[in-house]
Amino acid sequence: MMVYYTTRDGAGTEHMVYSYADDAFTTLTQPPRPLFTYPKANVGSIDGDISRVGKKYRLFYVAHEKPGHLRQAVSDRIDGGYRFDPKPVDPETVGTEAPNLWRRAGTNTYVLMYDVFGARPNNMGFSETSDFKHFRNLGRFNDAGSPMKATNFAGPKHGAVMPITPGEAARLERHFAGG
């Protein structure tokens, strides 16, 4: 299984790398290799999230500039070859991090969720796209006009969404309901 993460040496620049874990997921089986390197000297990139969309791999990440905005890079393979695109994909005027992309069930629309750590109080932001060129701002949790609502928590950080099937949902409900 491929594992990708951000690393740095001491106080150096952050960069994204990948390796592979053994079947028991107890150790990495090879030294880390570069996944993506931000093209500006001394500017790191962190918080990668890779999704396969069609035949392309889309890497959403944070460019460690000020403020740090989300960018995307695209490749034909999961383990490198990502092409830099300088255009920010989030609409925020303050720092963002921790992108997570998911497809709306039954559609060709994708939602990009991210931690708006520069907001006070911090919040989660959402944008949607179907072409990965134009991202429509859906707003933040509980903002006026935003369809995104939070009802059982405050101060969200670094969220993630994972799609599951109706059968998986039923099994989870039975398990956590004690049945």
PATI-373836 format. One line per field, with one value per residue (C-alpha): residue number from 1; x, z, y. Coordinates in Angstrom, 3 decimals. Each point is the difference from the previous one (the first is absolute). Layout:
BEGIN
pos = c(NUM_...)
x = c(X_...)
z = c(Z_...)
y = c(Y_...)
//
This chain:
BEGIN
pos = c(1_2_3_4_5_6_7_8_9_10_11_12_13_14_15_16_17_18_19_20_21_22_23_24_25_26_27_28_29_30_31_32_33_34_35_36_37_38_39_40_41_42_43_44_45_46_47_48_49_50_51_52_53_54_55_56_57_58_59_60_61_62_63_64_65_66_67_68_69_70_71_72_73_74_75_76_77_78_79_80_81_82_83_84_85_86_87_88_89_90_91_92_93_94_95_96_97_98_99_100_101_102_103_104_105_106_107_108_109_110_111_112_113_114_115_116_117_118_119_120_121_122_123_124_125_126_127_128_129_130_131_132_133_134_135_136_137_138_139_140_141_142_143_144_145_146_147_148_149_150_151_152_153_154_155_156_157_158_159_160_161_162_163_164_165_166_167_168_169_170_171_172_173_174_175_176_177_178_179)
x = c(0.000_1.328_0.379_0.574_0.807_1.823_3.498_2.889_3.514_0.291_-1.257_0.315_-2.675_-2.885_-0.525_-2.340_1.379_-1.347_1.004_-1.704_-1.088_0.159_-3.237_-0.276_0.474_2.757_2.969_0.946_1.619_2.169_1.502_-2.318_0.062_-1.083_-3.693_-0.229_2.389_-1.296_1.855_0.838_3.245_-0.411_-3.799_-1.359_-3.143_-2.011_-3.278_-0.291_-3.279_-0.006_-3.174_-0.359_-2.456_-0.434_3.469_1.780_1.281_-0.740_2.214_-1.449_2.484_1.010_2.643_1.911_-0.152_-1.672_-2.851_0.167_-2.611_-1.055_1.280_-0.385_2.476_-0.972_1.785_-0.593_1.392_-0.476_3.661_1.366_0.064_-2.376_-0.196_0.036_-2.917_0.501_-3.716_-1.480_-3.120_-1.514_-1.802_1.325_1.909_1.547_2.109_-1.391_1.323_-0.959_-1.887_-2.266_-1.856_-3.075_-2.562_-3.667_-1.707_-1.623_1.437_3.103_0.315_2.830_0.233_3.313_-0.052_2.785_0.955_-0.228_2.514_0.429_-3.639_-0.833_-1.427_1.411_-2.525_-0.259_-0.492_-1.574_0.189_-1.410_1.066_-0.838_2.862_2.867_0.552_-2.833_-0.724_-3.278_0.171_-2.567_1.017_0.944_-1.820_-3.043_0.741_-3.049_-0.910_2.234_-1.646_2.707_-1.199_1.696_-2.342_1.993_3.468_1.882_3.479_0.470_3.551_1.450_-3.189_-0.354_-2.908_0.057_-2.832_-1.622_-2.635_-3.531_0.961_3.041_-2.176_-2.472_2.808_1.449_-3.412_-0.528_3.473_-0.170_-3.611_1.039_-2.040)
z = c(0.000_-0.944_2.881_-0.681_2.498_0.650_1.443_0.554_1.363_3.123_-0.748_-3.771_-2.658_0.161_-2.915_-0.866_-0.328_-0.411_0.851_0.301_3.127_0.529_-0.018_3.808_-0.214_2.612_-1.949_-3.160_-2.521_-1.789_0.637_-0.657_-3.517_-1.134_-0.906_-0.902_0.387_0.011_-2.763_2.013_1.961_3.783_-0.217_1.376_-0.738_2.564_0.656_-3.272_-0.942_-3.150_-1.827_-3.226_-2.293_-3.317_-1.168_1.841_3.545_1.651_2.858_2.140_2.403_1.909_-1.436_2.993_-1.175_1.916_0.262_-0.778_-2.611_-1.516_-3.416_-2.212_-2.086_-2.501_-1.130_-2.076_2.841_3.764_1.030_-1.713_-3.185_1.462_-2.101_1.951_-0.434_1.824_0.228_3.524_0.135_3.209_0.178_3.415_0.873_3.088_0.405_-0.863_0.383_0.106_-3.313_-0.453_-3.249_-0.397_-2.706_0.664_-0.275_-3.377_-1.619_-1.774_2.539_2.532_3.286_1.274_3.784_1.851_3.381_0.028_2.822_-0.650_0.891_3.591_1.232_-2.441_-2.197_-2.931_-3.520_-3.005_-3.767_-2.770_-3.550_-2.899_-2.306_2.470_-1.600_1.630_3.715_1.361_3.579_2.190_3.087_3.454_2.651_1.267_-1.988_-1.231_-3.456_0.260_-0.420_2.226_3.590_3.138_2.735_2.534_0.266_0.167_-1.143_-2.774_-1.158_-2.824_-0.996_-2.413_-1.810_-1.222_-2.167_1.060_-1.595_1.412_1.158_1.847_1.613_1.204_1.494_1.787_1.384_1.299_1.520_1.793_1.054_1.679_-2.320)
y = c(0.000_3.416_2.463_3.681_2.698_3.262_0.058_2.358_-0.092_2.161_3.503_-0.523_0.231_-2.473_-2.347_-2.853_-3.512_-3.524_-3.535_-3.371_-1.855_-3.740_-2.037_0.228_3.773_-0.133_1.357_1.836_-2.327_2.569_3.434_2.964_1.445_3.472_0.191_3.688_2.923_3.548_1.881_3.143_-0.199_-0.216_-0.367_-3.239_-1.935_-1.967_-1.829_-1.928_-1.690_-2.173_-1.034_-1.909_1.759_-1.769_-1.002_2.825_0.366_3.324_1.102_2.772_1.552_3.121_2.286_1.379_3.575_2.817_-0.558_-3.699_-0.810_-3.279_-0.979_-3.032_-1.937_-2.710_-3.161_-3.119_-2.110_0.021_-0.016_3.118_2.025_2.611_3.160_3.265_2.407_3.328_0.814_-0.200_-2.179_1.367_3.369_0.995_3.171_-1.644_-3.134_-3.431_-3.534_-3.688_-0.378_-3.010_-0.751_-2.178_-0.643_0.639_-3.378_-0.616_3.144_1.265_2.807_0.023_1.887_1.311_0.430_1.815_1.379_3.805_0.365_3.722_0.725_0.930_-2.216_-2.549_-1.786_-2.391_1.361_-1.713_0.473_-2.171_-0.754_-2.262_1.051_0.654_3.409_1.914_-0.373_1.384_1.250_-1.786_1.966_-1.193_-1.999_1.928_3.179_1.901_-1.305_-3.066_-3.418_-1.517_-0.417_-1.307_-1.166_-2.008_1.553_3.291_0.989_-2.588_-0.770_-2.121_-1.828_-2.898_-1.627_-3.590_-1.334_-3.248_-2.214_-0.350_-3.510_1.327_2.679_-2.644_-2.129_3.019_0.944_-3.543_-0.144_3.338_-0.473_-3.234_-2.186)
//
